[in-house]
Amino acid sequence: MDNDIKTLKAVEYRGCKVYIRNFHNIFEYLVIANGELYTTHMVVTKRPLQSLLGRDYTEKQLTDVTKYLLNTAEATVDYLLDGDSPKQKP
């Protein structure tokens, strides 16, 4: 079993560093904004057959989770920088 924390994506959004990471079935984002660290995580369960066969997440699953966490991280940054009136994305 792989015990490494994997960084799936590292980007900068509005001057803030954003990291999407994975460890086993835990996915998280880390945001560094205003000199503070903000984070959240979610547990993503593999499909029963994937677990039974010992298979890893599919590329689509990884892409979907990464996209979801990146959107959530960006919303966090928007809130931190703009206050409590979130901006609508075009």
SULUR-V957394 format. One record per pair of residues at least 24 apart in sequence whose C-alpha atoms are under 6 Angstrom apart, sorted by sequence separation. I is the first residue (numbers start at 1). J is the second residue. D is the distance in Angstrom with one decimal. If there is no record, write none. Layout:
I,J,D
I,J,D
This chain:
none
